[in-house]
Structure formats: C-alpha cells, structure tokens
Amino acid sequence: FAAAQGGGRGGQAGRGSGQGPGQSQGQPQMRGGQAGQGTTARDRDRDRLRTQATDQQRDQFRTCDQTADRIRTQARDMARLAGNKSFDVNQARQQRDRLQEQVRNMQQEHERLMQSLNADQQQAVQQRMRNMEQIQERMNNRLQEMNQEMEKASPDGKRISQQARTMEQEMKQWQTQHRQIGDELGFRQ
C-alpha cells in the first residue's frame, strides 16, 4: 500500500524534482509509442478513405455545406424578423417557405451523397450519419411547429423567433457532423 502510494506520487513529483531521464521518460515513451501506433493505423485508414473520395462526392459535400450556411443565415434572419414589434406575418411566411425549400434541397443532396458512399466509407461515418438523422428529424419537427404557428389567425412572433433560433442551432449541430464526415472521408480540402 505505501509503495503504491509512493509510486503514484513519485511519478508526478519526479517530473518536477529532477529525476533522471530514464525514470521520467521511460513510461511516457512507452505510452507515446502505443498511442503513435494507434494513430498511425487511424491515419492509414483515413488516408485510404480519402483516396476513395470522388470529385462528385466532394461537389455534393460542398453543395450541402453551402446550403447549410444559407439555412443558418435564413433562420437567423427569420428569428430577427419575427422578434420585431412590427412583425409582418406575410413576410415571415415567405421566409419560412424559402427556409423549407432550402432544407428540402439540402436533405436531398445529403441523401445523394450518403448513397454514393461505398461500404468502407459508410462504416467509417455510421455513427455520425445516425446523429445527423436525429438532428434532421428535430429540424423537420421545428419546421412543422413553425407551420402550425404561422397558420394561426394571429401567429406569435416571439414563438416563431424562438423556433427559428432553435432551427439555426440545430442546423449548426448538423453542419458540425457534416464537416466531420467531410474531414474523415477527405471531402474537405
């Protein structure tokens, strides 16, 4: 027990107290070597996946990413408009229609991209794809809530503003997952 305690403290204190190179570097070197081997294997897998990326996939990725940026901007603008005291429901409905169209286009392009992945690529990003599907479902629910609110005789601008802000945040989460897929598969250059 005492030796185990002393060894634990000695390793931490030893780095700052001038222990010899063999004592302070031996253990971290071994860990570094093990981590390095894992990283090297991961790098090889990532490099292999990147060489499988096609120009068409890169184009589809870029299109999705650009559309996601536009959706975030549109949602932000809609939140501002709906939050104003001079809330214009007709203008908000037009923005909602544009937002829905952009979301639909992005989802279709993303679906084409996901269908173009080979088995290795799909396996590498399987969890991210599931995360994105959940986020997409939340975004679709948010749009449905917006539709319901806007069809009321007198829509609540504050509620629409909040829904649009939440939509922007969800789109940011989706885009983060999307960009990580792009990094993993070599779509981003």
C-alpha positions as MATLAB code, in Angstrom:
seq = 'FAAAQGGGRGGQAGRGSGQGPGQSQGQPQMRGGQAGQGTTARDRDRDRLRTQATDQQRDQFRTCDQTADRIRTQARDMARLAGNKSFDVNQARQQRDRLQEQVRNMQQEHERLMQSLNADQQQAVQQRMRNMEQIQERMNNRLQEMNQEMEKASPDGKRISQQARTMEQEMKQWQTQHRQIGDELGFRQ';
ca = [
       0.000    0.000    0.000;
       2.712    2.513    0.937;
       4.754    1.582   -2.130;
       1.736    2.040   -4.373;
       1.057    5.464   -2.886;
       4.670    6.496   -3.109;
       4.916    5.295   -6.697;
       1.888    7.335   -7.679;
       3.172   10.498   -6.074;
       6.728    9.849   -7.142;
       5.743    9.737  -10.804;
       4.072   13.107  -10.600;
       6.541   14.759   -8.252;
       9.517   13.188  -10.009;
       8.974   15.140  -13.200;
       9.459   18.401  -11.400;
      12.187   17.246   -8.981;
      14.926   16.405  -11.431;
      14.666   12.627  -11.699;
      16.922   11.085  -14.256;
      15.877   10.780  -17.886;
      15.347    7.032  -17.642;
      12.919    7.375  -14.770;
      10.775   10.234  -16.069;
      10.769    9.448  -19.771;
      10.554    5.668  -19.874;
       6.897    5.333  -19.085;
       5.605    8.213  -21.201;
       7.721    6.997  -24.109;
       6.043    3.613  -23.955;
       2.605    5.229  -23.870;
       3.547    7.539  -26.700;
       4.712    4.571  -28.740;
       1.429    2.784  -28.178;
      -0.598    5.870  -28.994;
       1.591    6.504  -32.027;
       0.886    3.045  -33.371;
      -2.859    3.570  -32.994;
      -2.637    6.979  -34.595;
      -0.617    5.576  -37.462;
      -3.244    2.905  -38.103;
      -6.004    5.517  -37.905;
      -4.050    7.764  -40.271;
      -3.670    4.881  -42.736;
      -7.412    4.166  -42.552;
      -8.231    7.840  -43.048;
      -5.779    8.116  -45.957;
      -7.322    5.031  -47.559;
     -10.824    6.501  -47.200;
      -9.663    9.842  -48.594;
      -8.298    8.210  -51.724;
     -11.744    6.695  -52.255;
     -13.464   10.108  -52.260;
     -14.695   11.074  -55.714;
     -14.963   14.526  -57.250;
     -18.736   14.080  -57.355;
     -18.795   13.354  -53.600;
     -16.666   16.422  -52.918;
     -19.052   18.562  -55.008;
     -22.093   17.138  -53.205;
     -20.410   17.759  -49.867;
     -19.661   21.391  -50.786;
     -23.214   21.947  -52.006;
     -24.641   20.588  -48.735;
     -22.276   22.703  -46.679;
     -23.083   25.889  -48.599;
     -26.798   25.205  -48.322;
     -26.409   24.616  -44.579;
     -24.761   28.058  -44.310;
     -27.693   29.617  -46.178;
     -30.191   27.823  -43.931;
     -28.469   29.124  -40.816;
     -28.487   32.667  -42.215;
     -32.133   32.363  -43.261;
     -33.140   31.032  -39.822;
     -31.214   33.848  -38.113;
     -32.917   36.448  -40.325;
     -36.290   34.894  -39.647;
     -35.685   34.984  -35.886;
     -34.852   38.700  -36.127;
     -37.868   39.466  -38.287;
     -40.287   37.518  -36.097;
     -38.858   39.093  -32.959;
     -39.570   42.653  -34.173;
     -42.557   44.550  -32.838;
     -43.561   45.283  -36.427;
     -43.818   41.552  -37.161;
     -45.116   41.015  -40.707;
     -46.690   37.558  -40.903;
     -46.725   37.530  -44.728;
     -43.013   38.285  -44.895;
     -42.367   35.621  -42.235;
     -44.339   33.082  -44.257;
     -42.247   33.864  -47.326;
     -39.075   33.353  -45.316;
     -40.440   30.124  -43.893;
     -41.196   28.882  -47.410;
     -37.639   29.693  -48.541;
     -36.245   28.026  -45.420;
     -38.272   24.873  -46.038;
     -37.154   24.759  -49.664;
     -33.502   25.100  -48.680;
     -33.831   22.390  -46.025;
     -35.505   20.085  -48.543;
     -32.750   20.712  -51.129;
     -30.008   20.167  -48.571;
     -31.559   16.934  -47.343;
     -31.888   15.622  -50.900;
     -28.285   16.488  -51.735;
     -27.101   14.959  -48.474;
     -29.075   11.801  -49.205;
     -27.451   11.545  -52.655;
     -24.051   11.980  -51.026;
     -24.728    9.277  -48.424;
     -25.988    6.890  -51.117;
     -22.794    7.420  -53.107;
     -20.580    6.212  -50.238;
     -19.006    2.809  -50.587;
     -19.199    0.251  -47.767;
     -15.887    1.348  -46.166;
     -16.919    4.999  -46.189;
     -20.339    4.194  -44.744;
     -18.803    2.124  -41.972;
     -16.383    4.907  -41.062;
     -19.133    7.502  -40.579;
     -22.038    5.330  -39.476;
     -22.465    6.967  -36.049;
     -22.252   10.492  -37.466;
     -24.899    9.590  -40.045;
     -27.214    8.445  -37.238;
     -26.556   11.669  -35.322;
     -27.368   13.702  -38.417;
     -30.603   11.789  -38.999;
     -31.716   12.622  -35.460;
     -30.855   16.291  -35.958;
     -32.713   16.315  -39.286;
     -35.754   14.870  -37.586;
     -35.643   17.637  -34.964;
     -35.311   20.270  -37.720;
     -38.301   18.830  -39.563;
     -40.297   18.910  -36.318;
     -39.260   22.532  -35.800;
     -40.450   23.428  -39.309;
     -43.742   21.683  -38.640;
     -44.163   23.689  -35.410;
     -43.426   26.883  -37.361;
     -46.050   25.936  -39.940;
     -48.636   25.341  -37.237;
     -47.878   28.662  -35.565;
     -47.958   30.604  -38.831;
     -51.310   29.151  -39.845;
     -52.952   30.580  -36.734;
     -55.155   33.663  -37.119;
     -52.614   35.712  -35.182;
     -49.246   33.971  -35.000;
     -46.991   34.607  -32.021;
     -43.876   36.332  -33.358;
     -41.869   35.537  -30.230;
     -42.629   31.842  -30.548;
     -41.671   31.856  -34.231;
     -38.487   33.751  -33.389;
     -37.558   31.136  -30.777;
     -38.312   28.294  -33.190;
     -36.119   29.917  -35.838;
     -33.262   30.384  -33.340;
     -33.534   26.742  -32.326;
     -33.571   25.780  -36.004;
     -30.341   27.729  -36.530;
     -28.702   25.939  -33.587;
     -29.826   22.537  -34.834;
     -28.524   23.378  -38.290;
     -25.168   24.273  -36.730;
     -25.081   20.866  -34.996;
     -25.934   19.148  -38.274;
     -23.264   21.111  -40.109;
     -20.648   20.206  -37.484;
     -21.394   16.497  -38.007;
     -21.395   17.021  -41.775;
     -17.996   18.724  -41.704;
     -16.549   15.985  -39.517;
     -17.688   13.436  -42.084;
     -16.016   15.594  -44.728;
     -12.775   15.595  -42.755;
     -12.881   11.842  -42.134;
     -13.588   10.966  -45.749;
     -11.435   13.603  -47.382;
     -14.242   15.681  -48.894;
     -12.879   18.916  -47.438;
      -9.678   20.203  -48.965;
];
